[in-house]
Each structure stands twice: as C-alpha cells, then as structure tokens.
C-alpha cells in the first residue's frame, strides 16, 4: 500500500509568517483589505487576523430614558453583548499582543431608549479597563466626550509600552496622578471639563515629543481663560524633547504666544490651523503685526504650515537664509508674488511647497514656482479664487520646463472660477486647440499628463483638478500624502 504524497504547501505558506507580518505592516492596506487577505487561507489568517484588532474602538451613544427623559451616555444592551464577545476574543493570547490602541467615544444623534436596554458609560469603562492588563503592547488611548477618573489613569500607567494619550472634550476630576506618565504623543482637542487645568501636567512633561492642542477660544465673558500658553511661558525649563507642534488658529491672538514658542526651541515641525473665517484671519493678522519674532525663535524648525502673515514674519526674523525644507502657506488678501519671491530668495534649501493662492489671474506665480525653485521636490498649488482659462493653463503646463528634482506635482482649483464657462456640463464638446489641432476636452487631461511624464520622467505623481468633475491624476495611492499634516503636526515623506 503506497502512502499518498504530501501535497505541496501553498505559495503563501512557503513565506515565513514574520516576513508576511513585515510586508503587511509596511503597506498601505486598509482594514477591509487586511480582512480580505485573512480569508485567503489559514496561514495568512494567522498573520492578518491579529492586525485587524490592532485598534479597538468602542462607540457609545447619546440617549435619554423614555420614561424620565434623563440624558445618558450608554450602549444598547444588544450591542453591548456583541462588545463582550469581541472583547473576549481580543483578550486571547494570540490576539492581545497585537493590540496597539484603544479608543472610546460618544457619537451620533441623541436617541430615546428604554431604561432596561441601556448599559451606562461607567459600566462599559469598567469592563474595558479591567481587561487592559491583557494588552501588553498597548501604546495609545483615545477618548472623546468621556468622563475619566484616577482609577482609569492608574491602569494605563501600569502598561509598560504606553506612550500616547489623545483626549477630546473629556471630563476629569479628582487626583489623576498625571505627572507619572512619560508620554511621547499627546493630543488635547476641544474644551476639557472637570477640575480646572487638570491636563496641564501632561503638556508640561519633559518627555512629550509630539503635541497637538486645539482648544476652542473663549468667546463668552466668564468662561475659563486660556492657560496653555501662559503655562508654557512660565515653565522652569524648556520643552527640549518636543519635535512637532500643532496649534489652533486663535493661538496667534494671545500676547504670550511668541514667548511660549521660545520655550519650544527644539521644535522641527510647526502647524497652525487655517483661520475659520476671513474676519478671524484679519484679526489674527492685525494682532500678529504688533508682535515681533526674534531671530532665535524656533531655530531648529524644518517644516512649517501657517498663515501667510506668520510665514512672512518667520522668514524675515531670520538673520540669514532660512533652512526650511517644507512650507505650507495659506491665507487671504496677501500678495502671492511677493510671498513666493521672498521664499525663493530666503529659502534656497526648500524641497516641498504647498501654497494656497487667493487667486490665479495669470501664469506668473506658476512660472516662478516651476522655474525659480530648482531644488523643489514636491509642489502643491491650490486656488479657490479665479484662475485663467484652461486653454492658457494647458499650453503653459505643456510648454514649461519642470525642476529636475520634482517628484510630485499637484494643481487644484476645485471651486467655480473664470474657467467654469469652458466646462459647463451642457457643453461636453468643448475643445482645446493646440498647434492647429483640436483635442476634445475629455482627452486633454490625459494628454497633458502623458506629456509631462514623458518629458519629465523624474515626476512620479501628477494631479490636475479644475473642478470636482474634471480631474486627471497619475499617482500612487497612499494613506497620508506628503502635503497633508497629520494630527500631531507631522508629515509623510515624498514618494
């Protein structure tokens, strides 16, 4: 009796699980893609399934009892039973090690609920935090509209690799013991309630490297005053570990703003949120005109995203040439040509530029950007005002010479403009004439991008958007693009 030969393993099984894990972690796969990958076979399911639980998210609802109309934050009993089953699976030895973050938030519109169907916020928090000791690799905790106390922070402090807290509109009271945390990432968004300034020990920690702060400005008399910038100003020692800093637009309105920045001399990435309105932008610009930046403000800064008036003051404060690698500039009512010429003359090492032009009436700004920035590797131009007709832009982009190091080119004008008449949906036959030939409008974009990539092979990303319905692109798809700032004020690298 012959013994049947052992079937050869699938190709995926020939590759060790450790290599598959590195490949998946280094890719830009979405959770849906990883879930599909886990269905290929047992080998890949063993590798991919734990990654689906690397982030545990728990969502509560805002509700009110039908009998008393008392507001409550809770979960419906039906969904709570599902949560307990998933939590039981996540705490198993094979899955728990791969859990990296825990997020608890309140979302959705207020709904009515029977009293016996509501599992309150406090019970859910107790059940979640009692299982934290299983997640030995947990690194970050996020909470939104949640009430926390010292017992929750006690359990977080026991985790060996824990280094990130992200809170939004949370309420905390009592003795929290926050000085014991050695955090690397910290986000504080929205108005914090509870004990006044309970979060200050987290901000002033000497270990924080990435800080994102976005509290709303006090608008009513009697509201709690802003205390972050005064706290940074009076710190006994500067924040030498801080590398990235993200601040709200209203930060510029505080007199101690510049003094606070001077205590963050090690910051390499600074991002100030765009102004929410033209009136707010004018107030910020007027207030900032009365403040002078010194030449040693943020001496190690390499990347900055901020309104035009701040960028202007920052560059002018440098005694010599500025060593910025990345600049993102936006705002209203500023001279685009003067700003670009200043950046060109004072920032010769600039590699990435994101510019929000108030309007683009001629090709002069684009001409300056493409011809006078030879070291540029990434260019992202967006205008929400007027821009020239597409015929003129088409001819310019096809005839210009692109910087030899340019890798990524994006030109976006997504709103209505002077060129809209050329692209109305009732004129699908509009043509662009080039060299005596008439090219249908729907083919001009692909023709232009093909021309750019043929004559400038160093460019690996091209995107041209004139309206939401008129978009041509030839680029890689990534989770985070180089021209976008993340939640802490950091950025991804160019492709």
FENQUICOR-V893960 format. One line per field, one symbol per residue. phi: phi as a letter, one per 20 degrees, with the letter a starting at -180 (. if undefined). psi: psi as a letter, one per 30 degrees, with the letter a starting at -180 (. if undefined). burial: b if it has 16 or more other ideal C-beta (glycine too) atoms within 10 Angstrom, else e. Layout:
BEGIN
phi->???
psi->???
burial->???
END
This chain:
BEGIN
phi->.eefffffffffffegfffgfffffeedfegfffffffefafffffeegfffdfcedcddcecbffedlffbdbcfgfffffffffffffefffegfefdbcccbdbnffcebfffeedfggffffffffefffefdfdbccbcldecbffffffffeefdfbbccccledccneemffefdeddbcccmfedoffmfeggffeffefdccccbefffddfnffffcffffffegfbfefefdccccfffgfeegeffffffedfefdcccdgfffbffffffffffffeddfefdflfefdcbcaffffgffffffffcfeefdccdcbqclcfffffffffffdcfefdccdcdegacfcegfffffeddcfefdcccdccddfbfgfgffffffeefdegfdfdcccccbfefafefgfcffecfegddeclneddggfdfffffffffffecffedccbccdbgecbcbbbfdcfcefedeefdndbeeff
psi->kkkkkkkkllefffkleeeeeeeeeflhkleeeeeeeffeleeeeeeeeeffgfjkkkkllklkkeefgkkkkakkeefeeeeeeeeeefglefeeffkflkkklklllklkkkeffkjleeeeeeeeffgeffifgkflkkkkhkklaeeefeeeffkegkgkkjkjhlkklajfhfffkilekkkjklkklbkkgffefeegkffkfjkkkhkkkkfkkflklkfeeeeeegkfkliffkekkkllefeffkfgeeeeefghffkfkkkkkkkfleeeeeeeeeefffkkklfgkifgkfkkjlleeeeeeeeffkebkkhkfkkjklalhljeeeeeeeeeffifgkfkkjkjkelielgeeeeeeffgiffkfkkjkkkgbkllleeeeeeeffflklkfgkfkkkjkifllaffeffgkfgifgklkkkhfkjkkeffeeeeeeeeefefiffkfkkkjjflffjkkljlljleklfgkkafgglllll.
burial->eeeeeeeeeeeeeeeeeeebbeebeeeebeeeebeebbeeeebbeebbbbbbbbebebebbebbbeeeeeebbbbbeeebeebeeebeebbeeebbebbbbbebbbeeeeeebeeeebbebeebbeebbebbebbeebbbbbbbbbbbbeebbebbeebeebbbbbbbbbbbeeebebeebebbbbbbbeebebeeebbeebbbbeebbbbbbbbeeeeeeeeeebebbebbbeeeeebeebbbbbbbbbbbbbebbbbbbbbbbbbbbbbbbbbeeeebbebbbebbeeeebeeebbeebbbbbbbbbbbbbbbeebeeebebbbbbbbbbebebeebbebbbeebeebbbbbbbbbebeebebbebbbeebeebbbbbbbbbbbbbebbebbbebeeeebbeebbbbbbbbeeebbbeebbeeeeeeeebebeeeeeebeebbebbbeebbeebeebebbbbbbbeebebebbeeeeebbbebeebbbbeebe
END
